[in-house]
């Protein structure tokens, strides 16, 4: 299960964000007051934005690639597969 693999990494300091990249107390209070549905809707919007940004990066790095290659590379990166591709 994906969440089980993620939970293991939560205690690993190498996966930790720097303290200046964390929510402040006011933001945490707002987030804790939101419903689960509202949190999921925000998460969905963030995911959509991330896909747009990653895709733009792929197109910028490889303007000669076909739509199919761009889509496949975007999916690969969104899945967390950051290793360099052969020939790059």
PDB file with SEQRES, HELIX, SHEET and CRYST1 records, atoms N, CA, C and O in Angstrom:
SEQRES   1 A   88  UNK UNK UNK UNK UNK UNK UNK UNK UNK UNK UNK UNK UNK          
SEQRES   2 A   88  UNK UNK UNK UNK UNK UNK UNK UNK UNK UNK UNK UNK UNK          
SEQRES   3 A   88  UNK UNK UNK UNK UNK UNK UNK UNK UNK UNK UNK UNK UNK          
SEQRES   4 A   88  UNK UNK UNK UNK UNK UNK UNK UNK UNK UNK UNK UNK UNK          
SEQRES   5 A   88  UNK UNK UNK UNK UNK UNK UNK UNK UNK UNK UNK UNK UNK          
SEQRES   6 A   88  UNK UNK UNK UNK UNK UNK UNK UNK UNK UNK UNK UNK UNK          
SEQRES   7 A   88  UNK UNK UNK UNK UNK UNK UNK UNK UNK UNK                      
HELIX    1 AA1 UNK A    2  UNK A   10  1                                   9    
HELIX    2 AA2 UNK A   13  UNK A   15  5                                   3    
HELIX    3 AA3 UNK A   19  UNK A   21  5                                   3    
HELIX    4 AA4 UNK A   25  UNK A   32  1                                   8    
HELIX    5 AA5 UNK A   36  UNK A   61  1                                  26    
HELIX    6 AA6 UNK A   67  UNK A   78  1                                  12    
CRYST1    1.000    1.000    1.000  90.00  90.00  90.00 P 1           1          
ATOM      1  N   UNK A   1       0.842  -1.187   0.000  1.00  0.00           N  
ATOM      2  CA  UNK A   1       0.000   0.000   0.000  1.00  0.00           C  
ATOM      3  C   UNK A   1       0.881   1.243   0.000  1.00  0.00           C  
ATOM      4  O   UNK A   1       1.890   1.285   0.704  1.00  0.00           O  
ATOM      5  N   UNK A   2       0.516   2.241  -0.771  1.00  0.00           N  
ATOM      6  CA  UNK A   2       1.307   3.454  -0.906  1.00  0.00           C  
ATOM      7  C   UNK A   2       1.450   4.173   0.427  1.00  0.00           C  
ATOM      8  O   UNK A   2       2.548   4.614   0.767  1.00  0.00           O  
ATOM      9  N   UNK A   3       0.374   4.302   1.185  1.00  0.00           N  
ATOM     10  CA  UNK A   3       0.447   5.024   2.451  1.00  0.00           C  
ATOM     11  C   UNK A   3       1.390   4.347   3.435  1.00  0.00           C  
ATOM     12  O   UNK A   3       2.052   5.027   4.219  1.00  0.00           O  
ATOM     13  N   UNK A   4       1.460   3.043   3.408  1.00  0.00           N  
ATOM     14  CA  UNK A   4       2.371   2.330   4.306  1.00  0.00           C  
ATOM     15  C   UNK A   4       3.821   2.671   3.978  1.00  0.00           C  
ATOM     16  O   UNK A   4       4.637   2.857   4.880  1.00  0.00           O  
ATOM     17  N   UNK A   5       4.141   2.753   2.688  1.00  0.00           N  
ATOM     18  CA  UNK A   5       5.509   3.130   2.298  1.00  0.00           C  
ATOM     19  C   UNK A   5       5.802   4.574   2.686  1.00  0.00           C  
ATOM     20  O   UNK A   5       6.921   4.890   3.090  1.00  0.00           O  
ATOM     21  N   UNK A   6       4.818   5.446   2.568  1.00  0.00           N  
ATOM     22  CA  UNK A   6       4.987   6.846   2.907  1.00  0.00           C  
ATOM     23  C   UNK A   6       5.203   7.011   4.408  1.00  0.00           C  
ATOM     24  O   UNK A   6       6.063   7.784   4.830  1.00  0.00           O  
ATOM     25  N   UNK A   7       4.431   6.292   5.213  1.00  0.00           N  
ATOM     26  CA  UNK A   7       4.524   6.417   6.663  1.00  0.00           C  
ATOM     27  C   UNK A   7       5.923   6.090   7.162  1.00  0.00           C  
ATOM     28  O   UNK A   7       6.390   6.712   8.116  1.00  0.00           O  
ATOM     29  N   UNK A   8       6.593   5.147   6.553  1.00  0.00           N  
ATOM     30  CA  UNK A   8       7.961   4.796   6.947  1.00  0.00           C  
ATOM     31  C   UNK A   8       8.879   5.998   6.761  1.00  0.00           C  
ATOM     32  O   UNK A   8       9.751   6.249   7.594  1.00  0.00           O  
ATOM     33  N   UNK A   9       8.691   6.734   5.684  1.00  0.00           N  
ATOM     34  CA  UNK A   9       9.553   7.870   5.381  1.00  0.00           C  
ATOM     35  C   UNK A   9       9.290   9.076   6.270  1.00  0.00           C  
ATOM     36  O   UNK A   9      10.133   9.969   6.354  1.00  0.00           O  
ATOM     37  N   UNK A  10       8.144   9.125   6.934  1.00  0.00           N  
ATOM     38  CA  UNK A  10       7.808  10.291   7.748  1.00  0.00           C  
ATOM     39  C   UNK A  10       8.792  10.474   8.892  1.00  0.00           C  
ATOM     40  O   UNK A  10       9.012  11.604   9.329  1.00  0.00           O  
ATOM     41  N   UNK A  11       9.390   9.401   9.391  1.00  0.00           N  
ATOM     42  CA  UNK A  11      10.347   9.504  10.488  1.00  0.00           C  
ATOM     43  C   UNK A  11      11.781   9.661  10.005  1.00  0.00           C  
ATOM     44  O   UNK A  11      12.682   9.867  10.818  1.00  0.00           O  
ATOM     45  N   UNK A  12      12.006   9.572   8.729  1.00  0.00           N  
ATOM     46  CA  UNK A  12      13.338   9.697   8.157  1.00  0.00           C  
ATOM     47  C   UNK A  12      13.664  11.182   7.988  1.00  0.00           C  
ATOM     48  O   UNK A  12      12.984  11.873   7.230  1.00  0.00           O  
ATOM     49  N   UNK A  13      14.706  11.693   8.688  1.00  0.00           N  
ATOM     50  CA  UNK A  13      15.013  13.122   8.614  1.00  0.00           C  
ATOM     51  C   UNK A  13      15.373  13.607   7.212  1.00  0.00           C  
ATOM     52  O   UNK A  13      15.232  14.796   6.924  1.00  0.00           O  
ATOM     53  N   UNK A  14      15.830  12.721   6.339  1.00  0.00           N  
ATOM     54  CA  UNK A  14      16.182  13.154   4.990  1.00  0.00           C  
ATOM     55  C   UNK A  14      14.944  13.540   4.181  1.00  0.00           C  
ATOM     56  O   UNK A  14      15.063  14.191   3.143  1.00  0.00           O  
ATOM     57  N   UNK A  15      13.754  13.143   4.648  1.00  0.00           N  
ATOM     58  CA  UNK A  15      12.508  13.511   3.970  1.00  0.00           C  
ATOM     59  C   UNK A  15      11.867  14.745   4.607  1.00  0.00           C  
ATOM     60  O   UNK A  15      10.794  15.174   4.184  1.00  0.00           O  
ATOM     61  N   UNK A  16      12.506  15.303   5.599  1.00  0.00           N  
ATOM     62  CA  UNK A  16      11.935  16.418   6.341  1.00  0.00           C  
ATOM     63  C   UNK A  16      12.137  17.741   5.603  1.00  0.00           C  
ATOM     64  O   UNK A  16      13.145  17.942   4.925  1.00  0.00           O  
ATOM     65  N   UNK A  17      11.179  18.621   5.744  1.00  0.00           N  
ATOM     66  CA  UNK A  17      11.292  19.956   5.174  1.00  0.00           C  
ATOM     67  C   UNK A  17      12.028  20.851   6.159  1.00  0.00           C  
ATOM     68  O   UNK A  17      11.943  20.636   7.368  1.00  0.00           O  
ATOM     69  N   UNK A  18      12.751  21.852   5.661  1.00  0.00           N  
ATOM     70  CA  UNK A  18      13.365  22.806   6.586  1.00  0.00           C  
ATOM     71  C   UNK A  18      12.268  23.550   7.350  1.00  0.00           C  
ATOM     72  O   UNK A  18      11.148  23.686   6.858  1.00  0.00           O  
ATOM     73  N   UNK A  19      12.589  24.025   8.543  1.00  0.00           N  
ATOM     74  CA  UNK A  19      11.571  24.640   9.388  1.00  0.00           C  
ATOM     75  C   UNK A  19      10.942  25.873   8.738  1.00  0.00           C  
ATOM     76  O   UNK A  19       9.787  26.189   9.022  1.00  0.00           O  
ATOM     77  N   UNK A  20      11.678  26.576   7.871  1.00  0.00           N  
ATOM     78  CA  UNK A  20      11.094  27.757   7.233  1.00  0.00           C  
ATOM     79  C   UNK A  20      10.152  27.383   6.095  1.00  0.00           C  
ATOM     80  O   UNK A  20       9.555  28.265   5.477  1.00  0.00           O  
ATOM     81  N   UNK A  21      10.009  26.080   5.806  1.00  0.00           N  
ATOM     82  CA  UNK A  21       9.119  25.610   4.746  1.00  0.00           C  
ATOM     83  C   UNK A  21       7.869  24.950   5.332  1.00  0.00           C  
ATOM     84  O   UNK A  21       7.075  24.358   4.600  1.00  0.00           O  
ATOM     85  N   UNK A  22       7.700  25.050   6.616  1.00  0.00           N  
ATOM     86  CA  UNK A  22       6.548  24.428   7.274  1.00  0.00           C  
ATOM     87  C   UNK A  22       5.474  25.466   7.531  1.00  0.00           C  
ATOM     88  O   UNK A  22       5.740  26.667   7.511  1.00  0.00           O  
ATOM     89  N   UNK A  23       4.260  24.995   7.771  1.00  0.00           N  
ATOM     90  CA  UNK A  23       3.151  25.898   8.072  1.00  0.00           C  
ATOM     91  C   UNK A  23       3.370  26.578   9.414  1.00  0.00           C  
ATOM     92  O   UNK A  23       3.868  25.966  10.359  1.00  0.00           O  
ATOM     93  N   UNK A  24       2.998  27.835   9.489  1.00  0.00           N  
ATOM     94  CA  UNK A  24       3.051  28.515  10.776  1.00  0.00           C  
ATOM     95  C   UNK A  24       1.781  28.200  11.565  1.00  0.00           C  
ATOM     96  O   UNK A  24       0.869  27.554  11.049  1.00  0.00           O  
ATOM     97  N   UNK A  25       1.727  28.653  12.804  1.00  0.00           N  
ATOM     98  CA  UNK A  25       0.608  28.312  13.685  1.00  0.00           C  
ATOM     99  C   UNK A  25      -0.732  28.792  13.125  1.00  0.00           C  
ATOM    100  O   UNK A  25      -1.734  28.085  13.234  1.00  0.00           O  
ATOM    101  N   UNK A  26      -0.759  29.979  12.532  1.00  0.00           N  
ATOM    102  CA  UNK A  26      -2.016  30.506  11.988  1.00  0.00           C  
ATOM    103  C   UNK A  26      -2.524  29.632  10.836  1.00  0.00           C  
ATOM    104  O   UNK A  26      -3.719  29.351  10.743  1.00  0.00           O  
ATOM    105  N   UNK A  27      -1.615  29.207   9.966  1.00  0.00           N  
ATOM    106  CA  UNK A  27      -2.012  28.357   8.841  1.00  0.00           C  
ATOM    107  C   UNK A  27      -2.481  26.998   9.339  1.00  0.00           C  
ATOM    108  O   UNK A  27      -3.467  26.462   8.834  1.00  0.00           O  
ATOM    109  N   UNK A  28      -1.792  26.440  10.319  1.00  0.00           N  
ATOM    110  CA  UNK A  28      -2.220  25.155  10.876  1.00  0.00           C  
ATOM    111  C   UNK A  28      -3.617  25.243  11.471  1.00  0.00           C  
ATOM    112  O   UNK A  28      -4.418  24.320  11.324  1.00  0.00           O  
ATOM    113  N   UNK A  29      -3.909  26.346  12.140  1.00  0.00           N  
ATOM    114  CA  UNK A  29      -5.237  26.516  12.728  1.00  0.00           C  
ATOM    115  C   UNK A  29      -6.306  26.538  11.634  1.00  0.00           C  
ATOM    116  O   UNK A  29      -7.370  25.939  11.789  1.00  0.00           O  
ATOM    117  N   UNK A  30      -6.021  27.226  10.535  1.00  0.00           N  
ATOM    118  CA  UNK A  30      -6.965  27.279   9.415  1.00  0.00           C  
ATOM    119  C   UNK A  30      -7.158  25.885   8.822  1.00  0.00           C  
ATOM    120  O   UNK A  30      -8.287  25.454   8.589  1.00  0.00           O  
ATOM    121  N   UNK A  31      -6.062  25.190   8.583  1.00  0.00           N  
ATOM    122  CA  UNK A  31      -6.147  23.863   7.972  1.00  0.00           C  
ATOM    123  C   UNK A  31      -6.867  22.864   8.864  1.00  0.00           C  
ATOM    124  O   UNK A  31      -7.640  22.038   8.378  1.00  0.00           O  
ATOM    125  N   UNK A  32      -6.619  22.936  10.149  1.00  0.00           N  
ATOM    126  CA  UNK A  32      -7.287  22.011  11.070  1.00  0.00           C  
ATOM    127  C   UNK A  32      -8.785  22.253  11.145  1.00  0.00           C  
ATOM    128  O   UNK A  32      -9.545  21.348  11.488  1.00  0.00           O  
ATOM    129  N   UNK A  33      -9.214  23.465  10.826  1.00  0.00           N  
ATOM    130  CA  UNK A  33     -10.634  23.786  10.855  1.00  0.00           C  
ATOM    131  C   UNK A  33     -11.373  23.400   9.586  1.00  0.00           C  
ATOM    132  O   UNK A  33     -12.601  23.478   9.539  1.00  0.00           O  
ATOM    133  N   UNK A  34     -10.651  22.991   8.569  1.00  0.00           N  
ATOM    134  CA  UNK A  34     -11.288  22.637   7.296  1.00  0.00           C  
ATOM    135  C   UNK A  34     -11.784  21.194   7.339  1.00  0.00           C  
ATOM    136  O   UNK A  34     -11.221  20.343   8.028  1.00  0.00           O  
ATOM    137  N   UNK A  35     -12.837  20.947   6.597  1.00  0.00           N  
ATOM    138  CA  UNK A  35     -13.376  19.587   6.525  1.00  0.00           C  
ATOM    139  C   UNK A  35     -12.439  18.707   5.703  1.00  0.00           C  
ATOM    140  O   UNK A  35     -11.589  19.205   4.965  1.00  0.00           O  
ATOM    141  N   UNK A  36     -12.603  17.411   5.840  1.00  0.00           N  
ATOM    142  CA  UNK A  36     -11.796  16.468   5.054  1.00  0.00           C  
ATOM    143  C   UNK A  36     -12.043  16.693   3.571  1.00  0.00           C  
ATOM    144  O   UNK A  36     -11.110  16.629   2.771  1.00  0.00           O  
ATOM    145  N   UNK A  37     -13.294  16.958   3.194  1.00  0.00           N  
ATOM    146  CA  UNK A  37     -13.626  17.198   1.789  1.00  0.00           C  
ATOM    147  C   UNK A  37     -12.879  18.426   1.264  1.00  0.00           C  
ATOM    148  O   UNK A  37     -12.316  18.392   0.170  1.00  0.00           O  
ATOM    149  N   UNK A  38     -12.874  19.499   2.039  1.00  0.00           N  
ATOM    150  CA  UNK A  38     -12.191  20.722   1.622  1.00  0.00           C  
ATOM    151  C   UNK A  38     -10.691  20.488   1.479  1.00  0.00           C  
ATOM    152  O   UNK A  38     -10.061  21.005   0.556  1.00  0.00           O  
ATOM    153  N   UNK A  39     -10.127  19.712   2.390  1.00  0.00           N  
ATOM    154  CA  UNK A  39      -8.695  19.404   2.308  1.00  0.00           C  
ATOM    155  C   UNK A  39      -8.388  18.597   1.046  1.00  0.00           C  
ATOM    156  O   UNK A  39      -7.395  18.853   0.365  1.00  0.00           O  
ATOM    157  N   UNK A  40      -9.242  17.623   0.741  1.00  0.00           N  
ATOM    158  CA  UNK A  40      -9.038  16.813  -0.463  1.00  0.00           C  
ATOM    159  C   UNK A  40      -9.207  17.632  -1.736  1.00  0.00           C  
ATOM    160  O   UNK A  40      -8.481  17.415  -2.707  1.00  0.00           O  
ATOM    161  N   UNK A  41     -10.146  18.563  -1.749  1.00  0.00           N  
ATOM    162  CA  UNK A  41     -10.314  19.433  -2.911  1.00  0.00           C  
ATOM    163  C   UNK A  41      -9.075  20.296  -3.124  1.00  0.00           C  
ATOM    164  O   UNK A  41      -8.648  20.508  -4.258  1.00  0.00           O  
ATOM    165  N   UNK A  42      -8.502  20.791  -2.034  1.00  0.00           N  
ATOM    166  CA  UNK A  42      -7.260  21.573  -2.139  1.00  0.00           C  
ATOM    167  C   UNK A  42      -6.128  20.701  -2.650  1.00  0.00           C  
ATOM    168  O   UNK A  42      -5.356  21.114  -3.516  1.00  0.00           O  
ATOM    169  N   UNK A  43      -6.033  19.504  -2.117  1.00  0.00           N  
ATOM    170  CA  UNK A  43      -4.986  18.580  -2.551  1.00  0.00           C  
ATOM    171  C   UNK A  43      -5.114  18.276  -4.041  1.00  0.00           C  
ATOM    172  O   UNK A  43      -4.112  18.220  -4.754  1.00  0.00           O  
ATOM    173  N   UNK A  44      -6.336  18.083  -4.507  1.00  0.00           N  
ATOM    174  CA  UNK A  44      -6.569  17.830  -5.922  1.00  0.00           C  
ATOM    175  C   UNK A  44      -6.127  19.021  -6.773  1.00  0.00           C  
ATOM    176  O   UNK A  44      -5.528  18.839  -7.833  1.00  0.00           O  
ATOM    177  N   UNK A  45      -6.416  20.226  -6.318  1.00  0.00           N  
ATOM    178  CA  UNK A  45      -5.996  21.425  -7.051  1.00  0.00           C  
ATOM    179  C   UNK A  45      -4.481  21.552  -7.062  1.00  0.00           C  
ATOM    180  O   UNK A  45      -3.897  21.911  -8.084  1.00  0.00           O  
ATOM    181  N   UNK A  46      -3.833  21.259  -5.927  1.00  0.00           N  
ATOM    182  CA  UNK A  46      -2.368  21.318  -5.868  1.00  0.00           C  
ATOM    183  C   UNK A  46      -1.756  20.302  -6.821  1.00  0.00           C  
ATOM    184  O   UNK A  46      -0.779  20.596  -7.511  1.00  0.00           O  
ATOM    185  N   UNK A  47      -2.332  19.110  -6.856  1.00  0.00           N  
ATOM    186  CA  UNK A  47      -1.835  18.063  -7.756  1.00  0.00           C  
ATOM    187  C   UNK A  47      -1.948  18.511  -9.209  1.00  0.00           C  
ATOM    188  O   UNK A  47      -1.016  18.342  -9.995  1.00  0.00           O  
ATOM    189  N   UNK A  48      -3.096  19.081  -9.557  1.00  0.00           N  
ATOM    190  CA  UNK A  48      -3.285  19.566 -10.917  1.00  0.00           C  
ATOM    191  C   UNK A  48      -2.269  20.639 -11.287  1.00  0.00           C  
ATOM    192  O   UNK A  48      -1.744  20.646 -12.400  1.00  0.00           O  
ATOM    193  N   UNK A  49      -1.996  21.539 -10.359  1.00  0.00           N  
ATOM    194  CA  UNK A  49      -0.987  22.577 -10.599  1.00  0.00           C  
ATOM    195  C   UNK A  49       0.395  21.965 -10.765  1.00  0.00           C  
ATOM    196  O   UNK A  49       1.171  22.390 -11.622  1.00  0.00           O  
ATOM    197  N   UNK A  50       0.698  20.974  -9.952  1.00  0.00           N  
ATOM    198  CA  UNK A  50       2.001  20.312 -10.050  1.00  0.00           C  
ATOM    199  C   UNK A  50       2.171  19.646 -11.412  1.00  0.00           C  
ATOM    200  O   UNK A  50       3.245  19.725 -12.009  1.00  0.00           O  
ATOM    201  N   UNK A  51       1.131  18.998 -11.903  1.00  0.00           N  
ATOM    202  CA  UNK A  51       1.206  18.356 -13.224  1.00  0.00           C  
ATOM    203  C   UNK A  51       1.487  19.399 -14.306  1.00  0.00           C  
ATOM    204  O   UNK A  51       2.320  19.178 -15.186  1.00  0.00           O  
ATOM    205  N   UNK A  52       0.796  20.524 -14.240  1.00  0.00           N  
ATOM    206  CA  UNK A  52       1.006  21.588 -15.230  1.00  0.00           C  
ATOM    207  C   UNK A  52       2.450  22.075 -15.193  1.00  0.00           C  
ATOM    208  O   UNK A  52       3.071  22.250 -16.241  1.00  0.00           O  
ATOM    209  N   UNK A  53       2.991  22.296 -13.991  1.00  0.00           N  
ATOM    210  CA  UNK A  53       4.361  22.788 -13.858  1.00  0.00           C  
ATOM    211  C   UNK A  53       5.391  21.758 -14.325  1.00  0.00           C  
ATOM    212  O   UNK A  53       6.343  22.102 -15.027  1.00  0.00           O  
ATOM    213  N   UNK A  54       5.200  20.507 -13.939  1.00  0.00           N  
ATOM    214  CA  UNK A  54       6.137  19.460 -14.355  1.00  0.00           C  
ATOM    215  C   UNK A  54       6.098  19.295 -15.867  1.00  0.00           C  
ATOM    216  O   UNK A  54       7.138  19.174 -16.514  1.00  0.00           O  
ATOM    217  N   UNK A  55       4.895  19.290 -16.426  1.00  0.00           N  
ATOM    218  CA  UNK A  55       4.750  19.159 -17.883  1.00  0.00           C  
ATOM    219  C   UNK A  55       5.445  20.313 -18.606  1.00  0.00           C  
ATOM    220  O   UNK A  55       6.119  20.098 -19.613  1.00  0.00           O  
ATOM    221  N   UNK A  56       5.284  21.527 -18.097  1.00  0.00           N  
ATOM    222  CA  UNK A  56       5.950  22.688 -18.709  1.00  0.00           C  
ATOM    223  C   UNK A  56       7.462  22.528 -18.659  1.00  0.00           C  
ATOM    224  O   UNK A  56       8.159  22.898 -19.603  1.00  0.00           O  
ATOM    225  N   UNK A  57       7.969  21.978 -17.562  1.00  0.00           N  
ATOM    226  CA  UNK A  57       9.410  21.724 -17.462  1.00  0.00           C  
ATOM    227  C   UNK A  57       9.885  20.713 -18.481  1.00  0.00           C  
ATOM    228  O   UNK A  57      10.933  20.891 -19.101  1.00  0.00           O  
ATOM    229  N   UNK A  58       9.118  19.656 -18.654  1.00  0.00           N  
ATOM    230  CA  UNK A  58       9.476  18.621 -19.638  1.00  0.00           C  
ATOM    231  C   UNK A  58       9.494  19.217 -21.046  1.00  0.00           C  
ATOM    232  O   UNK A  58      10.429  18.982 -21.811  1.00  0.00           O  
ATOM    233  N   UNK A  59       8.466  19.984 -21.382  1.00  0.00           N  
ATOM    234  CA  UNK A  59       8.392  20.595 -22.716  1.00  0.00           C  
ATOM    235  C   UNK A  59       9.552  21.569 -22.914  1.00  0.00           C  
ATOM    236  O   UNK A  59      10.130  21.636 -23.999  1.00  0.00           O  
ATOM    237  N   UNK A  60       9.891  22.319 -21.872  1.00  0.00           N  
ATOM    238  CA  UNK A  60      11.009  23.263 -21.957  1.00  0.00           C  
ATOM    239  C   UNK A  60      12.338  22.545 -22.168  1.00  0.00           C  
ATOM    240  O   UNK A  60      13.181  23.002 -22.940  1.00  0.00           O  
ATOM    241  N   UNK A  61      12.521  21.429 -21.485  1.00  0.00           N  
ATOM    242  CA  UNK A  61      13.765  20.665 -21.602  1.00  0.00           C  
ATOM    243  C   UNK A  61      13.842  19.880 -22.899  1.00  0.00           C  
ATOM    244  O   UNK A  61      14.932  19.635 -23.416  1.00  0.00           O  
ATOM    245  N   UNK A  62      12.688  19.484 -23.428  1.00  0.00           N  
ATOM    246  CA  UNK A  62      12.654  18.623 -24.615  1.00  0.00           C  
ATOM    247  C   UNK A  62      11.604  19.106 -25.612  1.00  0.00           C  
ATOM    248  O   UNK A  62      10.608  18.417 -25.832  1.00  0.00           O  
ATOM    249  N   UNK A  63      11.806  20.278 -26.221  1.00  0.00           N  
ATOM    250  CA  UNK A  63      10.790  20.823 -27.129  1.00  0.00           C  
ATOM    251  C   UNK A  63      10.546  19.962 -28.369  1.00  0.00           C  
ATOM    252  O   UNK A  63       9.519  20.101 -29.034  1.00  0.00           O  
ATOM    253  N   UNK A  64      11.483  19.080 -28.673  1.00  0.00           N  
ATOM    254  CA  UNK A  64      11.346  18.234 -29.868  1.00  0.00           C  
ATOM    255  C   UNK A  64      10.532  16.972 -29.606  1.00  0.00           C  
ATOM    256  O   UNK A  64      10.211  16.245 -30.547  1.00  0.00           O  
ATOM    257  N   UNK A  65      10.194  16.699 -28.357  1.00  0.00           N  
ATOM    258  CA  UNK A  65       9.481  15.469 -28.022  1.00  0.00           C  
ATOM    259  C   UNK A  65       8.025  15.516 -28.482  1.00  0.00           C  
ATOM    260  O   UNK A  65       7.400  16.576 -28.542  1.00  0.00           O  
ATOM    261  N   UNK A  66       7.511  14.337 -28.804  1.00  0.00           N  
ATOM    262  CA  UNK A  66       6.100  14.204 -29.175  1.00  0.00           C  
ATOM    263  C   UNK A  66       5.231  14.348 -27.927  1.00  0.00           C  
ATOM    264  O   UNK A  66       5.714  14.280 -26.796  1.00  0.00           O  
ATOM    265  N   UNK A  67       3.941  14.549 -28.166  1.00  0.00           N  
ATOM    266  CA  UNK A  67       2.971  14.645 -27.074  1.00  0.00           C  
ATOM    267  C   UNK A  67       2.997  13.387 -26.202  1.00  0.00           C  
ATOM    268  O   UNK A  67       2.899  13.468 -24.977  1.00  0.00           O  
ATOM    269  N   UNK A  68       3.129  12.226 -26.845  1.00  0.00           N  
ATOM    270  CA  UNK A  68       3.154  10.955 -26.107  1.00  0.00           C  
ATOM    271  C   UNK A  68       4.374  10.873 -25.197  1.00  0.00           C  
ATOM    272  O   UNK A  68       4.260  10.428 -24.056  1.00  0.00           O  
ATOM    273  N   UNK A  69       5.534  11.294 -25.683  1.00  0.00           N  
ATOM    274  CA  UNK A  69       6.754  11.267 -24.857  1.00  0.00           C  
ATOM    275  C   UNK A  69       6.641  12.247 -23.696  1.00  0.00           C  
ATOM    276  O   UNK A  69       7.025  11.927 -22.570  1.00  0.00           O  
ATOM    277  N   UNK A  70       6.115  13.439 -23.967  1.00  0.00           N  
ATOM    278  CA  UNK A  70       5.950  14.436 -22.902  1.00  0.00           C  
ATOM    279  C   UNK A  70       5.011  13.904 -21.831  1.00  0.00           C  
ATOM    280  O   UNK A  70       5.286  14.042 -20.639  1.00  0.00           O  
ATOM    281  N   UNK A  71       3.916  13.305 -22.241  1.00  0.00           N  
ATOM    282  CA  UNK A  71       2.949  12.759 -21.290  1.00  0.00           C  
ATOM    283  C   UNK A  71       3.578  11.640 -20.453  1.00  0.00           C  
ATOM    284  O   UNK A  71       3.389  11.588 -19.238  1.00  0.00           O  
ATOM    285  N   UNK A  72       4.321  10.753 -21.105  1.00  0.00           N  
ATOM    286  CA  UNK A  72       4.963   9.644 -20.385  1.00  0.00           C  
ATOM    287  C   UNK A  72       6.009  10.162 -19.400  1.00  0.00           C  
ATOM    288  O   UNK A  72       6.099   9.672 -18.275  1.00  0.00           O  
ATOM    289  N   UNK A  73       6.792  11.141 -19.818  1.00  0.00           N  
ATOM    290  CA  UNK A  73       7.827  11.686 -18.930  1.00  0.00           C  
ATOM    291  C   UNK A  73       7.206  12.450 -17.767  1.00  0.00           C  
ATOM    292  O   UNK A  73       7.701  12.382 -16.642  1.00  0.00           O  
ATOM    293  N   UNK A  74       6.128  13.174 -18.034  1.00  0.00           N  
ATOM    294  CA  UNK A  74       5.434  13.879 -16.959  1.00  0.00           C  
ATOM    295  C   UNK A  74       4.917  12.878 -15.928  1.00  0.00           C  
ATOM    296  O   UNK A  74       5.061  13.094 -14.724  1.00  0.00           O  
ATOM    297  N   UNK A  75       4.322  11.794 -16.395  1.00  0.00           N  
ATOM    298  CA  UNK A  75       3.813  10.760 -15.482  1.00  0.00           C  
ATOM    299  C   UNK A  75       4.950  10.133 -14.690  1.00  0.00           C  
ATOM    300  O   UNK A  75       4.812   9.889 -13.492  1.00  0.00           O  
ATOM    301  N   UNK A  76       6.067   9.872 -15.349  1.00  0.00           N  
ATOM    302  CA  UNK A  76       7.226   9.279 -14.670  1.00  0.00           C  
ATOM    303  C   UNK A  76       7.709  10.182 -13.541  1.00  0.00           C  
ATOM    304  O   UNK A  76       7.961   9.720 -12.428  1.00  0.00           O  
ATOM    305  N   UNK A  77       7.836  11.469 -13.838  1.00  0.00           N  
ATOM    306  CA  UNK A  77       8.305  12.407 -12.815  1.00  0.00           C  
ATOM    307  C   UNK A  77       7.291  12.582 -11.699  1.00  0.00           C  
ATOM    308  O   UNK A  77       7.669  12.684 -10.532  1.00  0.00           O  
ATOM    309  N   UNK A  78       6.017  12.618 -12.034  1.00  0.00           N  
ATOM    310  CA  UNK A  78       4.989  12.764 -11.002  1.00  0.00           C  
ATOM    311  C   UNK A  78       4.932  11.530 -10.106  1.00  0.00           C  
ATOM    312  O   UNK A  78       4.496  11.610  -8.958  1.00  0.00           O  
ATOM    313  N   UNK A  79       5.368  10.402 -10.630  1.00  0.00           N  
ATOM    314  CA  UNK A  79       5.409   9.167  -9.831  1.00  0.00           C  
ATOM    315  C   UNK A  79       6.647   9.107  -8.945  1.00  0.00           C  
ATOM    316  O   UNK A  79       6.833   8.150  -8.193  1.00  0.00           O  
ATOM    317  N   UNK A  80       7.491  10.127  -9.036  1.00  0.00           N  
ATOM    318  CA  UNK A  80       8.666  10.192  -8.164  1.00  0.00           C  
ATOM    319  C   UNK A  80       9.874   9.471  -8.702  1.00  0.00           C  
ATOM    320  O   UNK A  80      10.799   9.176  -7.945  1.00  0.00           O  
ATOM    321  N   UNK A  81       9.895   9.184  -9.962  1.00  0.00           N  
ATOM    322  CA  UNK A  81      11.036   8.512 -10.575  1.00  0.00           C  
ATOM    323  C   UNK A  81      11.973   9.572 -11.154  1.00  0.00           C  
ATOM    324  O   UNK A  81      11.847   9.961 -12.315  1.00  0.00           O  
ATOM    325  N   UNK A  82      12.908  10.028 -10.334  1.00  0.00           N  
ATOM    326  CA  UNK A  82      13.739  11.176 -10.685  1.00  0.00           C  
ATOM    327  C   UNK A  82      15.062  10.819 -11.309  1.00  0.00           C  
ATOM    328  O   UNK A  82      15.834  11.720 -11.639  1.00  0.00           O  
ATOM    329  N   UNK A  83      15.363   9.550 -11.486  1.00  0.00           N  
ATOM    330  CA  UNK A  83      16.652   9.156 -12.056  1.00  0.00           C  
ATOM    331  C   UNK A  83      16.773   9.748 -13.457  1.00  0.00           C  
ATOM    332  O   UNK A  83      15.785   9.905 -14.174  1.00  0.00           O  
ATOM    333  N   UNK A  84      18.006  10.068 -13.824  1.00  0.00           N  
ATOM    334  CA  UNK A  84      18.259  10.575 -15.179  1.00  0.00           C  
ATOM    335  C   UNK A  84      17.917   9.491 -16.188  1.00  0.00           C  
ATOM    336  O   UNK A  84      18.202   8.312 -15.982  1.00  0.00           O  
ATOM    337  N   UNK A  85      17.307   9.913 -17.271  1.00  0.00           N  
ATOM    338  CA  UNK A  85      17.026   8.982 -18.357  1.00  0.00           C  
ATOM    339  C   UNK A  85      18.306   8.779 -19.142  1.00  0.00           C  
ATOM    340  O   UNK A  85      19.164   9.661 -19.179  1.00  0.00           O  
ATOM    341  N   UNK A  86      18.435   7.635 -19.761  1.00  0.00           N  
ATOM    342  CA  UNK A  86      19.614   7.328 -20.579  1.00  0.00           C  
ATOM    343  C   UNK A  86      19.745   8.353 -21.687  1.00  0.00           C  
ATOM    344  O   UNK A  86      18.761   8.660 -22.360  1.00  0.00           O  
ATOM    345  N   UNK A  87      20.954   8.896 -21.891  1.00  0.00           N  
ATOM    346  CA  UNK A  87      21.204   9.837 -22.959  1.00  0.00           C  
ATOM    347  C   UNK A  87      20.981  11.298 -22.564  1.00  0.00           C  
ATOM    348  O   UNK A  87      21.112  12.183 -23.410  1.00  0.00           O  
ATOM    349  N   UNK A  88      20.650  11.567 -21.313  1.00  0.00           N  
ATOM    350  CA  UNK A  88      20.451  12.949 -20.881  1.00  0.00           C  
ATOM    351  C   UNK A  88      21.654  13.427 -20.116  1.00  0.00           C  
ATOM    352  O   UNK A  88      21.683  14.572 -19.664  1.00  0.00           O  
TER     353      UNK A  88                                                      
END                                                                             
